[in-house]
Amino acid sequence: MTMRTEITLPNAAAALSHYTDAVRFGDLLFISGTVALDENNQIVAEGDVAGQADHILSTIGKILTQAGGNFADILRVTVYLIDVNDRGKINPVRQRYFGATKPASTLVEVSALALPGLLVEIEAVAGLPPGT
């Protein structure tokens, strides 16, 4: 039995290059950098970093559900922002999804993301319950 499984969300944005939405290896789930694109690869909430973060975390939630987990299982997140000063705008969105769970986290300001108009990208690593 292979311990590596690729996860691709149905009815979601197509990959922009050679990657999958997530890879499960044993009880670890590695979620690719996720951006605010709809199923037609159009930017969601253009110009609204909180709206983009909400779309991203909703997508991450769908990936977690497909893998048998939830936000409480996330061990680490990395957030890439075009403007680090937007941190205060996305924190309430993060708190809504994570609740009392506090993952290890890194925030990085970047000069650009994969497409013009994207303001935030989030990747995560989760530890899934055994047997899921």
N, CA, C and O atoms as a Tinker XYZ file with bonds, in Angstrom:
   528  protein
     1  N      0.839000   -1.184000    0.000000    73     2
     2  CA     0.000000    0.000000    0.000000    64     1     3
     3  C      0.883000    1.246000    0.000000    63     2     4     5
     4  O      1.815000    1.358000    0.795000    81     3
     5  N      0.575000    2.184000   -0.906000    73     3     6
     6  CA     1.343000    3.415000   -0.960000    64     5     7
     7  C      0.909000    4.362000    0.155000    63     6     8     9
     8  O     -0.274000    4.440000    0.488000    81     7
     9  N      1.856000    5.068000    0.716000    73     7    10
    10  CA     1.536000    6.023000    1.768000    64     9    11
    11  C      1.286000    7.414000    1.195000    63    10    12    13
    12  O      0.876000    8.314000    1.927000    81    11
    13  N      1.526000    7.603000   -0.093000    73    11    14
    14  CA     1.384000    8.918000   -0.726000    64    13    15
    15  C      0.136000    8.946000   -1.590000    63    14    16    17
    16  O     -0.050000    8.101000   -2.467000    81    15
    17  N     -0.738000    9.951000   -1.325000    73    15    18
    18  CA    -1.966000   10.108000   -2.091000    64    17    19
    19  C     -2.115000   11.567000   -2.498000    63    18    20    21
    20  O     -2.019000   12.466000   -1.663000    81    19
    21  N     -2.347000   11.794000   -3.770000    73    19    22
    22  CA    -2.596000   13.147000   -4.252000    64    21    23
    23  C     -4.078000   13.453000   -4.123000    63    22    24    25
    24  O     -4.925000   12.603000   -4.399000    81    23
    25  N     -4.386000   14.685000   -3.698000    73    23    26
    26  CA    -5.771000   15.116000   -3.519000    64    25    27
    27  C     -6.024000   16.304000   -4.437000    63    26    28    29
    28  O     -5.285000   17.288000   -4.420000    81    27
    29  N     -7.074000   16.197000   -5.235000    73    27    30
    30  CA    -7.497000   17.280000   -6.115000    64    29    31
    31  C     -8.976000   17.528000   -5.863000    63    30    32    33
    32  O     -9.785000   16.602000   -5.912000    81    31
    33  N     -9.328000   18.788000   -5.591000    73    31    34
    34  CA   -10.728000   19.130000   -5.355000    64    33    35
    35  C    -11.503000   19.126000   -6.666000    63    34    36    37
    36  O    -11.033000   19.663000   -7.669000    81    35
    37  N    -12.683000   18.525000   -6.661000    73    35    38
    38  CA   -13.540000   18.649000   -7.843000    64    37    39
    39  C    -14.151000   20.052000   -7.878000    63    38    40    41
    40  O    -14.331000   20.666000   -6.827000    81    39
    41  N    -14.464000   20.553000   -9.034000    73    39    42
    42  CA   -15.112000   21.855000   -9.204000    64    41    43
    43  C    -14.342000   22.996000   -8.544000    63    42    44    45
    44  O    -14.939000   23.906000   -7.969000    81    43
    45  N    -13.041000   22.942000   -8.629000    73    43    46
    46  CA   -12.192000   23.999000   -8.070000    64    45    47
    47  C    -11.278000   24.520000   -9.171000    63    46    48    49
    48  O    -11.250000   23.986000  -10.280000    81    47
    49  N    -10.539000   25.561000   -8.850000    73    47    50
    50  CA    -9.598000   26.128000   -9.813000    64    49    51
    51  C     -8.607000   25.070000  -10.275000    63    50    52    53
    52  O     -8.145000   24.246000   -9.486000    81    51
    53  N     -8.293000   25.103000  -11.539000    73    51    54
    54  CA    -7.287000   24.190000  -12.080000    64    53    55
    55  C     -5.904000   24.647000  -11.631000    63    54    56    57
    56  O     -5.661000   25.841000  -11.456000    81    55
    57  N     -5.015000   23.701000  -11.449000    73    55    58
    58  CA    -3.639000   24.022000  -11.066000    64    57    59
    59  C     -3.017000   24.942000  -12.113000    63    58    60    61
    60  O     -3.231000   24.766000  -13.312000    81    59
    61  N     -2.247000   25.925000  -11.649000    73    59    62
    62  CA    -1.598000   26.871000  -12.560000    64    61    63
    63  C     -0.300000   26.322000  -13.135000    63    62    64    65
    64  O      0.234000   26.867000  -14.101000    81    63
    65  N      0.207000   25.249000  -12.545000    73    63    66
    66  CA     1.404000   24.597000  -13.069000    64    65    67
    67  C      1.354000   23.129000  -12.642000    63    66    68    69
    68  O      0.267000   22.573000  -12.486000    81    67
    69  N      2.478000   22.515000  -12.456000    73    67    70
    70  CA     2.558000   21.074000  -12.188000    64    69    71
    71  C      2.502000   20.793000  -10.682000    63    70    72    73
    72  O      3.537000   20.610000  -10.042000    81    71
    73  N      1.293000   20.759000  -10.126000    73    71    74
    74  CA     1.095000   20.443000   -8.707000    64    73    75
    75  C     -0.327000   19.965000   -8.491000    63    74    76    77
    76  O     -1.170000   20.060000   -9.383000    81    75
    77  N     -0.586000   19.450000   -7.298000    73    75    78
    78  CA    -1.922000   19.036000   -6.911000    64    77    79
    79  C     -2.343000   19.863000   -5.701000    63    78    80    81
    80  O     -1.501000   20.505000   -5.073000    81    79
    81  N     -3.626000   19.858000   -5.365000    73    79    82
    82  CA    -4.121000   20.674000   -4.249000    64    81    83
    83  C     -3.479000   20.282000   -2.926000    63    82    84    85
    84  O     -3.190000   21.136000   -2.088000    81    83
    85  N     -3.257000   18.987000   -2.745000    73    83    86
    86  CA    -2.634000   18.520000   -1.498000    64    85    87
    87  C     -2.052000   17.136000   -1.725000    63    86    88    89
    88  O     -2.441000   16.419000   -2.646000    81    87
    89  N     -1.112000   16.781000   -0.863000    73    87    90
    90  CA    -0.540000   15.442000   -0.870000    64    89    91
    91  C     -0.620000   14.909000    0.558000    63    90    92    93
    92  O     -0.163000   15.540000    1.511000    81    91
    93  N     -1.207000   13.742000    0.667000    73    91    94
    94  CA    -1.244000   13.058000    1.967000    64    93    95
    95  C     -0.128000   12.025000    1.981000    63    94    96    97
    96  O      0.033000   11.248000    1.041000    81    95
    97  N      0.636000   12.032000    3.064000    73    95    98
    98  CA     1.687000   11.034000    3.260000    64    97    99
    99  C      1.498000   10.494000    4.667000    63    98   100   101
   100  O      1.822000   11.165000    5.647000    81    99
   101  N      0.981000    9.296000    4.761000    73    99   102
   102  CA     0.644000    8.745000    6.072000    64   101   103
   103  C     -0.425000    9.611000    6.713000    63   102   104   105
   104  O     -1.488000    9.825000    6.130000    81   103
   105  N     -0.149000   10.109000    7.907000    73   103   106
   106  CA    -1.111000   10.955000    8.609000    64   105   107
   107  C     -0.835000   12.444000    8.422000    63   106   108   109
   108  O     -1.470000   13.277000    9.070000    81   107
   109  N      0.103000   12.786000    7.543000    73   107   110
   110  CA     0.396000   14.191000    7.264000    64   109   111
   111  C     -0.257000   14.616000    5.952000    63   110   112   113
   112  O     -0.274000   13.867000    4.976000    81   111
   113  N     -0.788000   15.824000    5.953000    73   111   114
   114  CA    -1.405000   16.389000    4.756000    64   113   115
   115  C     -0.700000   17.705000    4.445000    63   114   116   117
   116  O     -0.688000   18.625000    5.263000    81   115
   117  N     -0.115000   17.783000    3.260000    73   115   118
   118  CA     0.594000   18.971000    2.797000    64   117   119
   119  C     -0.301000   19.680000    1.784000    63   118   120   121
   120  O     -0.517000   19.180000    0.680000    81   119
   121  N     -0.819000   20.845000    2.165000    73   119   122
   122  CA    -1.740000   21.594000    1.309000    64   121   123
   123  C     -0.948000   22.649000    0.538000    63   122   124   125
   124  O     -0.266000   23.491000    1.122000    81   123
   125  N     -1.058000   22.580000   -0.776000    73   123   126
   126  CA    -0.345000   23.520000   -1.646000    64   125   127
   127  C     -0.764000   24.948000   -1.366000    63   126   128   129
   128  O     -1.840000   25.202000   -0.825000    81   127
   129  N      0.106000   25.883000   -1.743000    73   127   130
   130  CA    -0.263000   27.286000   -1.677000    64   129   131
   131  C     -1.576000   27.487000   -2.414000    63   130   132   133
   132  O     -1.711000   27.118000   -3.580000    81   131
   133  N     -2.537000   28.075000   -1.723000    73   131   134
   134  CA    -3.888000   28.236000   -2.249000    64   133   135
   135  C     -4.173000   29.721000   -2.416000    63   134   136   137
   136  O     -3.871000   30.526000   -1.536000    81   135
   137  N     -4.758000   30.073000   -3.560000    73   135   138
   138  CA    -5.083000   31.469000   -3.851000    64   137   139
   139  C     -6.574000   31.589000   -4.135000    63   138   140   141
   140  O     -7.282000   30.587000   -4.231000    81   139
   141  N     -7.041000   32.821000   -4.266000    73   139   142
   142  CA    -8.473000   33.093000   -4.442000    64   141   143
   143  C     -8.865000   33.044000   -5.919000    63   142   144   145
   144  O     -9.074000   34.072000   -6.562000    81   143
   145  N     -8.957000   31.820000   -6.432000    73   143   146
   146  CA    -9.433000   31.609000   -7.796000    64   145   147
   147  C    -10.677000   30.730000   -7.752000    63   146   148   149
   148  O    -10.750000   29.782000   -6.970000    81   147
   149  N    -11.661000   31.052000   -8.601000    73   147   150
   150  CA   -12.855000   30.222000   -8.681000    64   149   151
   151  C    -12.632000   29.063000   -9.655000    63   150   152   153
   152  O    -11.532000   28.883000  -10.176000    81   151
   153  N    -13.673000   28.291000   -9.891000    73   151   154
   154  CA   -13.545000   27.102000  -10.743000    64   153   155
   155  C    -13.190000   27.435000  -12.189000    63   154   156   157
   156  O    -12.780000   26.552000  -12.943000    81   155
   157  N    -13.345000   28.714000  -12.587000    73   155   158
   158  CA   -12.957000   29.158000  -13.929000    64   157   159
   159  C    -11.616000   29.877000  -13.929000    63   158   160   161
   160  O    -11.257000   30.540000  -14.902000    81   159
   161  N    -10.872000   29.741000  -12.821000    73   159   162
   162  CA    -9.572000   30.390000  -12.631000    64   161   163
   163  C     -9.664000   31.918000  -12.714000    63   162   164   165
   164  O     -8.729000   32.585000  -13.157000    81   163
   165  N    -10.799000   32.452000  -12.285000    73   163   166
   166  CA   -10.979000   33.898000  -12.188000    64   165   167
   167  C    -10.749000   34.316000  -10.744000    63   166   168   169
   168  O    -11.122000   33.595000   -9.819000    81   167
   169  N    -10.136000   35.479000  -10.547000    73   167   170
   170  CA    -9.848000   35.969000   -9.197000    64   169   171
   171  C    -11.141000   36.290000   -8.467000    63   170   172   173
   172  O    -12.032000   36.947000   -9.006000    81   171
   173  N    -11.226000   35.813000   -7.229000    73   171   174
   174  CA   -12.360000   36.075000   -6.347000    64   173   175
   175  C    -11.998000   37.265000   -5.462000    63   174   176   177
   176  O    -10.863000   37.373000   -4.999000    81   175
   177  N    -12.948000   38.146000   -5.230000    73   175   178
   178  CA   -12.777000   39.282000   -4.314000    64   177   179
   179  C    -11.570000   40.149000   -4.700000    63   178   180   181
   180  O    -10.747000   40.500000   -3.854000    81   179
   181  N    -11.485000   40.480000   -5.973000    73   179   182
   182  CA   -10.357000   41.289000   -6.434000    64   181   183
   183  C    -10.303000   42.600000   -5.649000    63   182   184   185
   184  O    -11.317000   43.280000   -5.490000    81   183
   185  N     -9.115000   42.944000   -5.162000    73   183   186
   186  CA    -8.916000   44.155000   -4.392000    64   185   187
   187  C     -9.290000   44.050000   -2.923000    63   186   188   189
   188  O     -9.150000   45.026000   -2.187000    81   187
   189  N     -9.763000   42.887000   -2.476000    73   187   190
   190  CA   -10.232000   42.691000   -1.089000    64   189   191
   191  C     -9.450000   41.551000   -0.452000    63   190   192   193
   192  O     -9.792000   40.384000   -0.648000    81   191
   193  N     -8.409000   41.868000    0.305000    73   191   194
   194  CA    -7.545000   40.835000    0.879000    64   193   195
   195  C     -8.306000   39.940000    1.854000    63   194   196   197
   196  O     -8.048000   38.738000    1.905000    81   195
   197  N     -9.238000   40.498000    2.630000    73   195   198
   198  CA   -10.013000   39.677000    3.564000    64   197   199
   199  C    -10.940000   38.724000    2.800000    63   198   200   201
   200  O    -11.097000   37.566000    3.185000    81   199
   201  N    -11.546000   39.213000    1.728000    73   199   202
   202  CA   -12.401000   38.357000    0.896000    64   201   203
   203  C    -11.607000   37.242000    0.239000    63   202   204   205
   204  O    -12.086000   36.112000    0.136000    81   203
   205  N    -10.387000   37.554000   -0.207000    73   203   206
   206  CA    -9.536000   36.522000   -0.792000    64   205   207
   207  C     -9.132000   35.501000    0.266000    63   206   208   209
   208  O     -9.138000   34.300000   -0.002000    81   207
   209  N     -8.781000   35.964000    1.465000    73   207   210
   210  CA    -8.408000   35.043000    2.539000    64   209   211
   211  C     -9.581000   34.135000    2.895000    63   210   212   213
   212  O     -9.393000   32.948000    3.160000    81   211
   213  N    -10.780000   34.690000    2.902000    73   211   214
   214  CA   -11.962000   33.880000    3.200000    64   213   215
   215  C    -12.143000   32.779000    2.158000    63   214   216   217
   216  O    -12.401000   31.627000    2.509000    81   215
   217  N    -12.009000   33.129000    0.883000    73   215   218
   218  CA   -12.138000   32.124000   -0.181000    64   217   219
   219  C    -11.059000   31.047000   -0.042000    63   218   220   221
   220  O    -11.337000   29.857000   -0.189000    81   219
   221  N     -9.844000   31.470000    0.237000    73   219   222
   222  CA    -8.733000   30.530000    0.387000    64   221   223
   223  C     -8.988000   29.568000    1.541000    63   222   224   225
   224  O     -8.833000   28.357000    1.389000    81   223
   225  N     -9.377000   30.102000    2.688000    73   223   226
   226  CA    -9.589000   29.230000    3.849000    64   225   227
   227  C    -10.796000   28.319000    3.653000    63   226   228   229
   228  O    -10.811000   27.196000    4.157000    81   227
   229  N    -11.797000   28.785000    2.933000    73   227   230
   230  CA   -12.923000   27.911000    2.578000    64   229   231
   231  C    -12.432000   26.749000    1.713000    63   230   232   233
   232  O    -12.828000   25.603000    1.925000    81   231
   233  N    -11.571000   27.045000    0.742000    73   231   234
   234  CA   -11.006000   25.999000   -0.113000    64   233   235
   235  C    -10.156000   25.034000    0.709000    63   234   236   237
   236  O    -10.247000   23.820000    0.526000    81   235
   237  N     -9.343000   25.557000    1.599000    73   235   238
   238  CA    -8.529000   24.697000    2.467000    64   237   239
   239  C     -9.435000   23.814000    3.318000    63   238   240   241
   240  O     -9.128000   22.643000    3.541000    81   239
   241  N    -10.541000   24.364000    3.791000    73   239   242
   242  CA   -11.506000   23.557000    4.548000    64   241   243
   243  C    -12.057000   22.395000    3.731000    63   242   244   245
   244  O    -12.242000   21.299000    4.259000    81   243
   245  N    -12.318000   22.624000    2.455000    73   243   246
   246  CA   -12.808000   21.555000    1.573000    64   245   247
   247  C    -11.745000   20.481000    1.379000    63   246   248   249
   248  O    -12.057000   19.290000    1.352000    81   247
   249  N    -10.504000   20.897000    1.246000    73   247   250
   250  CA    -9.410000   19.929000    1.116000    64   249   251
   251  C     -9.307000   19.096000    2.389000    63   250   252   253
   252  O     -9.175000   17.874000    2.331000    81   251
   253  N     -9.369000   19.766000    3.536000    73   251   254
   254  CA    -9.307000   19.052000    4.819000    64   253   255
   255  C    -10.440000   18.049000    4.940000    63   254   256   257
   256  O    -10.219000   16.909000    5.347000    81   255
   257  N    -11.639000   18.458000    4.594000    73   255   258
   258  CA   -12.796000   17.564000    4.669000    64   257   259
   259  C    -12.602000   16.354000    3.762000    63   258   260   261
   260  O    -12.865000   15.221000    4.165000    81   259
   261  N    -12.142000   16.595000    2.538000    73   259   262
   262  CA   -11.918000   15.487000    1.602000    64   261   263
   263  C    -10.890000   14.501000    2.154000    63   262   264   265
   264  O    -10.968000   13.301000    1.889000    81   263
   265  N     -9.924000   15.014000    2.925000    73   263   266
   266  CA    -8.878000   14.154000    3.486000    64   265   267
   267  C     -9.270000   13.557000    4.842000    63   266   268   269
   268  O     -8.518000   12.763000    5.407000    81   267
   269  N    -10.441000   13.935000    5.368000    73   267   270
   270  CA   -10.879000   13.399000    6.649000    64   269   271
   271  C    -10.462000   14.223000    7.854000    63   270   272   273
   272  O    -10.427000   13.714000    8.975000    81   271
   273  N    -10.143000   15.502000    7.630000    73   271   274
   274  CA    -9.694000   16.356000    8.732000    64   273   275
   275  C    -10.506000   17.622000    8.835000    63   274   276   277
   276  O    -11.537000   17.780000    8.182000    81   275
   277  N    -10.014000   18.533000    9.679000    73   275   278
   278  CA   -10.640000   19.841000    9.845000    64   277   279
   279  C     -9.566000   20.832000   10.300000    63   278   280   281
   280  O     -8.397000   20.473000   10.436000    81   279
   281  N     -9.970000   22.066000   10.530000    73   279   282
   282  CA    -8.990000   23.106000   10.870000    64   281   283
   283  C     -8.240000   22.825000   12.159000    63   282   284   285
   284  O     -7.109000   23.287000   12.313000    81   283
   285  N     -8.819000   22.092000   13.082000    73   283   286
   286  CA    -8.121000   21.748000   14.326000    64   285   287
   287  C     -6.918000   20.852000   14.056000    63   286   288   289
   288  O     -6.034000   20.739000   14.906000    81   287
   289  N     -6.869000   20.213000   12.889000    73   287   290
   290  CA    -5.766000   19.316000   12.539000    64   289   291
   291  C     -4.579000   20.054000   11.910000    63   290   292   293
   292  O     -3.515000   19.463000   11.723000    81   291
   293  N     -4.751000   21.323000   11.585000    73   291   294
   294  CA    -3.655000   22.059000   10.949000    64   293   295
   295  C     -2.562000   22.337000   11.975000    63   294   296   297
   296  O     -2.810000   22.884000   13.050000    81   295
   297  N     -1.351000   21.943000   11.611000    73   295   298
   298  CA    -0.187000   22.122000   12.471000    64   297   299
   299  C      0.557000   23.407000   12.158000    63   298   300   301
   300  O      1.093000   24.059000   13.054000    81   299
   301  N      0.589000   23.770000   10.872000    73   299   302
   302  CA     1.399000   24.912000   10.434000    64   301   303
   303  C      0.751000   25.567000    9.226000    63   302   304   305
   304  O      0.225000   24.887000    8.345000    81   303
   305  N      0.792000   26.901000    9.191000    73   303   306
   306  CA     0.373000   27.656000    8.009000    64   305   307
   307  C      1.471000   28.641000    7.641000    63   306   308   309
   308  O      2.193000   29.145000    8.501000    81   307
   309  N      1.579000   28.903000    6.355000    73   307   310
   310  CA     2.435000   29.968000    5.866000    64   309   311
   311  C      1.547000   30.877000    5.026000    63   310   312   313
   312  O      0.856000   30.423000    4.114000    81   311
   313  N      1.577000   32.157000    5.344000    73   311   314
   314  CA     0.759000   33.154000    4.654000    64   313   315
   315  C      1.692000   34.083000    3.891000    63   314   316   317
   316  O      2.641000   34.627000    4.455000    81   315
   317  N      1.417000   34.258000    2.617000    73   315   318
   318  CA     2.177000   35.158000    1.763000    64   317   319
   319  C      1.267000   36.335000    1.417000    63   318   320   321
   320  O      0.200000   36.148000    0.832000    81   319
   321  N      1.687000   37.540000    1.777000    73   319   322
   322  CA     0.907000   38.746000    1.503000    64   321   323
   323  C      1.697000   39.687000    0.597000    63   322   324   325
   324  O      2.914000   39.819000    0.729000    81   323
   325  N      0.997000   40.329000   -0.313000    73   323   326
   326  CA     1.609000   41.364000   -1.140000    64   325   327
   327  C      1.968000   42.564000   -0.265000    63   326   328   329
   328  O      2.979000   43.228000   -0.494000    81   327
   329  N      1.128000   42.839000    0.745000    73   327   330
   330  CA     1.359000   43.958000    1.666000    64   329   331
   331  C      1.233000   43.442000    3.096000    63   330   332   333
   332  O      0.133000   43.117000    3.543000    81   331
   333  N      2.352000   43.364000    3.816000    73   331   334
   334  CA     2.356000   42.826000    5.174000    64   333   335
   335  C      1.423000   43.608000    6.101000    63   334   336   337
   336  O      0.977000   43.079000    7.119000    81   335
   337  N      1.126000   44.859000    5.758000    73   335   338
   338  CA     0.205000   45.655000    6.567000    64   337   339
   339  C     -1.236000   45.145000    6.500000    63   338   340   341
   340  O     -2.080000   45.587000    7.279000    81   339
   341  N     -1.528000   44.218000    5.578000    73   339   342
   342  CA    -2.860000   43.609000    5.485000    64   341   343
   343  C     -3.077000   42.516000    6.533000    63   342   344   345
   344  O     -4.165000   41.947000    6.615000    81   343
   345  N     -2.061000   42.224000    7.325000    73   343   346
   346  CA    -2.177000   41.185000    8.351000    64   345   347
   347  C     -3.402000   41.405000    9.228000    63   346   348   349
   348  O     -4.139000   40.462000    9.517000    81   347
   349  N     -3.618000   42.631000    9.646000    73   347   350
   350  CA    -4.761000   42.939000   10.502000    64   349   351
   351  C     -6.104000   42.705000    9.836000    63   350   352   353
   352  O     -7.105000   42.471000   10.513000    81   351
   353  N     -6.132000   42.767000    8.509000    73   351   354
   354  CA    -7.381000   42.536000    7.773000    64   353   355
   355  C     -7.705000   41.049000    7.662000    63   354   356   357
   356  O     -8.876000   40.671000    7.618000    81   355
   357  N     -6.668000   40.200000    7.616000    73   355   358
   358  CA    -6.945000   38.767000    7.448000    64   357   359
   359  C     -7.020000   38.029000    8.781000    63   358   360   361
   360  O     -7.559000   36.924000    8.835000    81   359
   361  N     -6.492000   38.615000    9.860000    73   359   362
   362  CA    -6.524000   37.917000   11.149000    64   361   363
   363  C     -7.933000   37.543000   11.604000    63   362   364   365
   364  O     -8.123000   36.418000   12.066000    81   363
   365  N     -8.941000   38.430000   11.499000    73   363   366
   366  CA   -10.290000   38.019000   11.895000    64   365   367
   367  C    -10.827000   36.854000   11.060000    63   366   368   369
   368  O    -11.568000   36.009000   11.563000    81   367
   369  N    -10.450000   36.819000    9.792000    73   367   370
   370  CA   -10.877000   35.713000    8.921000    64   369   371
   371  C    -10.240000   34.415000    9.409000    63   370   372   373
   372  O    -10.912000   33.390000    9.525000    81   371
   373  N     -8.948000   34.464000    9.692000    73   371   374
   374  CA    -8.248000   33.280000   10.220000    64   373   375
   375  C     -8.899000   32.796000   11.505000    63   374   376   377
   376  O     -9.136000   31.600000   11.674000    81   375
   377  N     -9.188000   33.724000   12.412000    73   375   378
   378  CA    -9.781000   33.355000   13.699000    64   377   379
   379  C    -11.138000   32.695000   13.508000    63   378   380   381
   380  O    -11.483000   31.774000   14.248000    81   379
   381  N    -11.908000   33.149000   12.534000    73   379   382
   382  CA   -13.221000   32.551000   12.272000    64   381   383
   383  C    -13.081000   31.089000   11.845000    63   382   384   385
   384  O    -13.889000   30.254000   12.249000    81   383
   385  N    -12.088000   30.774000   11.050000    73   383   386
   386  CA   -11.903000   29.398000   10.578000    64   385   387
   387  C    -11.208000   28.514000   11.615000    63   386   388   389
   388  O    -11.587000   27.356000   11.789000    81   387
   389  N    -10.222000   29.035000   12.289000    73   387   390
   390  CA    -9.433000   28.221000   13.220000    64   389   391
   391  C    -10.037000   28.147000   14.612000    63   390   392   393
   392  O     -9.731000   27.220000   15.363000    81   391
   393  N    -10.881000   29.091000   14.972000    73   391   394
   394  CA   -11.452000   29.080000   16.314000    64   393   395
   395  C    -10.344000   29.167000   17.351000    63   394   396   397
   396  O     -9.450000   30.008000   17.251000    81   395
   397  N    -10.409000   28.296000   18.342000    73   395   398
   398  CA    -9.421000   28.301000   19.428000    64   397   399
   399  C     -8.089000   27.663000   19.016000    63   398   400   401
   400  O     -7.089000   27.818000   19.716000    81   399
   401  N     -8.072000   26.956000   17.899000    73   399   402
   402  CA    -6.848000   26.292000   17.445000    64   401   403
   403  C     -5.841000   27.321000   16.952000    63   402   404   405
   404  O     -6.182000   28.198000   16.159000    81   403
   405  N     -4.612000   27.215000   17.417000    73   403   406
   406  CA    -3.549000   28.121000   16.995000    64   405   407
   407  C     -2.413000   27.311000   16.380000    63   406   408   409
   408  O     -1.596000   26.738000   17.100000    81   407
   409  N     -2.360000   27.263000   15.038000    73   407   410
   410  CA    -1.267000   26.535000   14.396000    64   409   411
   411  C      0.027000   27.339000   14.462000    63   410   412   413
   412  O      0.002000   28.553000   14.662000    81   411
   413  N      1.141000   26.662000   14.297000    73   411   414
   414  CA     2.398000   27.383000   14.059000    64   413   415
   415  C      2.196000   28.170000   12.769000    63   414   416   417
   416  O      1.527000   27.691000   11.854000    81   415
   417  N      2.766000   29.368000   12.684000    73   415   418
   418  CA     2.450000   30.218000   11.547000    64   417   419
   419  C      3.633000   31.101000   11.162000    63   418   420   421
   420  O      4.391000   31.563000   12.015000    81   419
   421  N      3.769000   31.321000    9.866000    73   419   422
   422  CA     4.757000   32.244000    9.329000    64   421   423
   423  C      4.047000   33.171000    8.369000    63   422   424   425
   424  O      3.208000   32.737000    7.580000    81   423
   425  N      4.385000   34.466000    8.437000    73   423   426
   426  CA     3.835000   35.464000    7.536000    64   425   427
   427  C      4.993000   36.073000    6.754000    63   426   428   429
   428  O      5.992000   36.499000    7.332000    81   427
   429  N      4.843000   36.107000    5.432000    73   427   430
   430  CA     5.902000   36.617000    4.569000    64   429   431
   431  C      5.303000   37.631000    3.600000    63   430   432   433
   432  O      4.272000   37.369000    2.980000    81   431
   433  N      5.951000   38.787000    3.472000    73   431   434
   434  CA     5.561000   39.732000    2.432000    64   433   435
   435  C      6.326000   39.378000    1.162000    63   434   436   437
   436  O      7.535000   39.145000    1.192000    81   435
   437  N      5.600000   39.342000    0.044000    73   435   438
   438  CA     6.211000   39.012000   -1.247000    64   437   439
   439  C      5.913000   40.129000   -2.244000    63   438   440   441
   440  O      4.961000   40.890000   -2.068000    81   439
   441  N      6.721000   40.218000   -3.275000    73   439   442
   442  CA     6.525000   41.284000   -4.268000    64   441   443
   443  C      5.420000   40.946000   -5.265000    63   442   444   445
   444  O      4.828000   41.845000   -5.862000    81   443
   445  N      5.137000   39.658000   -5.448000    73   443   446
   446  CA     4.098000   39.253000   -6.396000    64   445   447
   447  C      3.680000   37.814000   -6.095000    63   446   448   449
   448  O      4.414000   37.048000   -5.471000    81   447
   449  N      2.485000   37.475000   -6.558000    73   447   450
   450  CA     2.006000   36.086000   -6.510000    64   449   451
   451  C      1.818000   35.611000   -7.949000    63   450   452   453
   452  O      2.194000   36.321000   -8.881000    81   451
   453  N      1.251000   34.441000   -8.144000    73   451   454
   454  CA     1.205000   33.808000   -9.466000    64   453   455
   455  C      0.488000   34.636000  -10.529000    63   454   456   457
   456  O      0.846000   34.576000  -11.706000    81   455
   457  N     -0.517000   35.402000  -10.127000    73   455   458
   458  CA    -1.273000   36.214000  -11.079000    64   457   459
   459  C     -1.453000   37.624000  -10.534000    63   458   460   461
   460  O     -1.635000   37.798000   -9.329000    81   459
   461  N     -1.405000   38.633000  -11.397000    73   459   462
   462  CA    -1.698000   39.992000  -10.934000    64   461   463
   463  C     -3.108000   40.035000  -10.343000    63   462   464   465
   464  O     -4.033000   39.431000  -10.887000    81   463
   465  N     -3.265000   40.748000   -9.232000    73   463   466
   466  CA    -4.574000   40.848000   -8.583000    64   465   467
   467  C     -4.721000   39.946000   -7.382000    63   466   468   469
   468  O     -5.595000   40.162000   -6.543000    81   467
   469  N     -3.868000   38.929000   -7.289000    73   467   470
   470  CA    -3.885000   38.082000   -6.094000    64   469   471
   471  C     -3.147000   38.817000   -4.987000    63   470   472   473
   472  O     -2.056000   39.343000   -5.205000    81   471
   473  N     -3.742000   38.853000   -3.798000    73   471   474
   474  CA    -3.181000   39.611000   -2.687000    64   473   475
   475  C     -2.636000   38.730000   -1.578000    63   474   476   477
   476  O     -1.834000   39.186000   -0.763000    81   475
   477  N     -3.063000   37.471000   -1.536000    73   475   478
   478  CA    -2.675000   36.572000   -0.445000    64   477   479
   479  C     -2.656000   35.139000   -0.957000    63   478   480   481
   480  O     -3.445000   34.770000   -1.827000    81   479
   481  N     -1.755000   34.340000   -0.415000    73   479   482
   482  CA    -1.662000   32.906000   -0.689000    64   481   483
   483  C     -1.379000   32.222000    0.642000    63   482   484   485
   484  O     -0.600000   32.722000    1.454000    81   483
   485  N     -2.018000   31.075000    0.860000    73   483   486
   486  CA    -1.837000   30.350000    2.120000    64   485   487
   487  C     -1.565000   28.884000    1.822000    63   486   488   489
   488  O     -2.253000   28.262000    1.013000    81   487
   489  N     -0.540000   28.334000    2.497000    73   487   490
   490  CA    -0.263000   26.898000    2.439000    64   489   491
   491  C     -0.319000   26.363000    3.860000    63   490   492   493
   492  O     -0.185000   27.117000    4.824000    81   491
   493  N     -0.518000   25.057000    3.984000    73   491   494
   494  CA    -0.672000   24.488000    5.322000    64   493   495
   495  C     -0.189000   23.045000    5.370000    63   494   496   497
   496  O     -0.094000   22.365000    4.348000    81   495
   497  N      0.114000   22.595000    6.590000    73   495   498
   498  CA     0.437000   21.203000    6.863000    64   497   499
   499  C     -0.482000   20.761000    8.005000    63   498   500   501
   500  O     -0.586000   21.435000    9.030000    81   499
   501  N     -1.136000   19.635000    7.811000    73   499   502
   502  CA    -2.041000   19.114000    8.839000    64   501   503
   503  C     -1.604000   17.729000    9.253000    63   502   504   505
   504  O     -1.034000   16.979000    8.461000    81   503
   505  N     -1.876000   17.397000   10.505000    73   503   506
   506  CA    -1.692000   16.052000   11.028000    64   505   507
   507  C     -3.069000   15.431000   11.175000    63   506   508   509
   508  O     -3.832000   15.809000   12.063000    81   507
   509  N     -3.387000   14.485000   10.315000    73   507   510
   510  CA    -4.744000   13.908000   10.290000    64   509   511
   511  C     -4.908000   12.795000   11.317000    63   510   512   513
   512  O     -3.943000   12.105000   11.648000    81   511
   513  N     -6.117000   12.620000   11.817000    73   511   514
   514  CA    -6.371000   11.541000   12.757000    64   513   515
   515  C     -6.041000   10.188000   12.110000    63   514   516   517
   516  O     -6.377000    9.975000   10.946000    81   515
   517  N     -5.400000    9.286000   12.828000    73   515   518
   518  CA    -5.106000    7.963000   12.275000    64   517   519
   519  C     -6.385000    7.277000   11.803000    63   518   520   521
   520  O     -7.432000    7.367000   12.444000    81   519
   521  N     -6.277000    6.606000   10.690000    73   519   522
   522  CA    -7.408000    5.834000   10.171000    64   521   523
   523  C     -8.383000    6.624000    9.324000    63   522   524   525
   524  O     -9.381000    6.069000    8.865000    81   523
   525  N     -8.120000    7.925000    9.099000    73   523   526
   526  CA    -9.039000    8.693000    8.258000    64   525   527
   527  C     -8.644000    8.587000    6.802000    63   526   528
   528  O     -9.302000    9.169000    5.940000    81   527
